[in-house]
Amino acid sequence: MDFKYMKLTLEGPVAVLAYNRPEVLNAMSPESLAEFGEALDIIDDPANGVRCVVLTGEGRAFCAGANLRARASGDAPEAGAVLDTSYHPILRRLRALHCPLITAVNGPAAGGGMAFALMGDLIVAVRSAYFMQAFRRIGLAPDCGSTWLLPRLIGRARSLELSLLGERLPAEKALEWGLINRVVDDGEALNEAMKLARELANGPTVALGLIRRLYAESNENSFEEQLDLERQFQRAAGRASDFAEGVQAFLEKRPARFTGH
């Protein structure tokens, strides 16, 4: 399913969503984010049976952040307002996604593009990719949740270094810091992400969705609050047919046939 600025492909239970403006390194605009939202409508529709999502970019970049050409021409809305109307709704929907999200970082991920890359539950990057908090280079503060995500992933010192200096963070260093999960050869990010996506999509996706929500909430919860949430979510997982199938498969010493229900 091709939009003008985004590309959505459904491969069985795996949805591959790609930024599709390679001529501007997949820079985002309100128009492309509107299409992003339309693609998420399709992904969220239970009738389509999506059980894992892969987010990537067409061409040689993952996403270069916001499209500055529109701003230079005077056609772009005020910087803070566009966050409320375009970026934040998509980020909130990605966090609330019903299934795992994998980001396949096929090239540079800068500014808001870096934040979107870090929204992945699993993050795969090619060796030549880099991550960059580019905001300070154009006189802006970090946005798209960068200042919430980065300290929780790599700590305050490294977060400030990336944001204040605006230097490139190579994929190998990002892996060393624990910012991403895997580094693969150039051209292999999507292939590796699809292997992981198929594994997840064939898994107990009710439980997997609850797992991603538990870890998202753990950043804000006290220990006691998290114990309560685990109890609540475990009850939900225990009511799913995949739990009964998992137990039966264990007792019969065979691979489980999960259906995502």
N, C-alpha and C positions, 0 to 999 in steps of 0.2 A: 504494500500500500504506500504509494508515493504521495507525499505532500509537496509543497514547493520548496520548503526549507528543511524538512525532516523526512526520514525514510523509515517505514515500519514493515518488518517482515515477520510473519508468523510461521515458525518451523515446528509444527506439532505443538507441544506445550511450552515452547520457548519463543519469546518475543524478542526480536533484535531491533532496537531503536537506534537510529544513527543521525547525528547532525549531518546535514547534507548541503553545506555551503563551502565546499573545498576551496573555492576561489578566494575566500576571505578567511581561510583557516577555521572554518566552522564557527565564526563569531556569531554570538547570539543577538537577537533583536526582539522587540515585543511581538513582531509577527511570527518569528520562529518559535517563540515560547508559547504563543497561542496554538500553533500546530502541535507542539509538544503536549499540551493539555488535551488536544483532540486525540492524539495517539494514546495517551493514558486512559482516556475514556474507553477506547477499544480494548486495551489491556485489562482494565478493571471489569469489563463485562464478563460475567461468569459463563455466558454462552460460548465465549472464545476459548475457554479452558487454559488460559495462560498460567503456568506454574513457576516460571522463572523469567526474568528480564535481563537482557544484556544491553548496555548503553555504550555506544562507541561513536567514532567519527569517520566520515568518508575522506579519502585523500590522505595527506601526510600529517594532519593534526587531529587531535581529539577535539579541543575547543580552545580558541584564543581569548575567550571572555566576551565582553560586550563589543558590539560593532561600533567602533569609534568614528567611522566615516559618516554615519548619520548624525552623530553629535557635532562633528566638524561642519556639517552643512547647515546646522541649526534646526534640523527636523526632529531631533530627539527630545523626549520629555525630560523634565527635571530629574536629576540623578536619584534622589531619594524616592520620588513618587513612582518611578518605574520599578523599583524594587517591590513596592507594595502591590502594584497592579500586575506585574509580569513574572518576576523571579520568585518571590516568596510563595505564591500559590503552588508553583511546580515543586519547589523544594519540600514543602509540607506534604504534597502528595507522594513524593518519592519516599519520604520517611514513613508514611502511613501505608505504603504498598503492601498488598496482601501476600506477596511472595518474595523470595530472595531477589536481590538486584546485584548484578555483576557489572563492573565497568571495565571495558577493554580499552586501555589507553594506548592508542596506536601512534601517538606523537605528542607534541607539546600540549600541556594543559595549563593555561595561564589565567590569572584573575578569577573571575567567576567560573571559568572552565575548570580550574583546579578544584574549586569547591564542589562542583557537580561530579567530578571524578571521584572525590573522597566520599561521596554519598553511597558508593558501592559497599555492599556487605563483604564482597571479595573484590579486590582490585588487582588486575593484571596489566602490566605495562611492558612495552618493548624496550630494549636496551638503549635505543637512541632517544627515548621520550624524556621529557623533563617536566617538572612542576615549578610554577612560578607565581608568587604573590606580587603581581605586576602593578597593583594599585598605586603604590607610592611613586611610580615612574610617571604617572599622569596626574599626580596631585590629589589622589583620593585615598580614603580609608578602606580597609578590607570590608567586603560584604559577602552576600550569599551564604552566610553562616560560617565563614572562614574563621572568625575569632571564637566561635563556639567549638568547631570541629578540631582545629589544630592543637590547642592546649590539651585536649583530651586524648589526642592521638600521639603527640610527640613532646608534650610539656611546654611550659611557658618560655623557657630560654630559647629553644629552637624555633618556636612560633614567632617570637619577637624578632629573631634574627632574619627569618624568611620575610617577614612583613616590613621591617624597617629598612633592610638592604635591598630587597627586591631581586635577589640573585636567583639564578637557575638552580634547582635541586635535581641532579641527574637521577634516573630511575634506580640505579644501583645503590646510590646513597639513600634514597627514599626507602628502599627495601631494608637496608641496614638500620635505619631509624625506626622501622616498624610502621611506616606510614602506609605501605602497600603490602600485598601478599606474595606476588610472584613477578619475576622478570623473565621475559622470553626473548628469543631472537626477533629482529625486525620482521614485520609481516606476519607474525604468529600470534599476536594478541587476541584476535577474534577466534582463531582456532582453539587456543587454550581456554578462552572464556566459554566457548561452546561446549567443550568437554565437561567443564565444571557445571555449566547450566543444565546439560542433559542429566548429569548425576543428581543435581538438586531437583529438577523437574520430575524425575522418576522416584523421588523420595516422599516422605510423609509431609506434604506441603502445609497441612494445617499446623503441624508441630513446628515446621521451619518458619512459618509466618509468626508464630508465637515467640520463637527464639529471637528473631530480629527485633520484635517489640520489647522483649525483656531487656535486651542489651541497650536499646535506645532509652528506655525508662530508667535504667540503672544509674545513668549519669546524674540524675536529679534526686533519686530516692535515697532515703536512709536505709540502713541494713534491715530494720524491722519492716519498713514499707516494701522493700524488695522481697522479703520472705512472704509477705501477704500477697504480693502480685504473683509470685511463683505458684502459690497455692491456687490462686484464682485461675491462672493459665493452665496449670496442670489438670484441673478439673475439666477445662475445655478440651484439652488434648485427649484426656481419658475418655471423653464421650465420642471421639471421632472413630470411624470404622477402621482407620489406619492403625490405631492402637491395638485393636483386636487382631488385625491381620499380622502386625509385627510380633505379637506374643505367640500366635499360632505358628508363624513361620519359624520362630526361635525354637519352639517345642518340637517342630517337625524337621528341624535342621535343614531348612531350605531358604533361598532368598525370598524376602518379602515382596509381595506384589501390591505396592501402595497405589491408591487411586486419588489421593488428595482430598478425601472426604472423611 
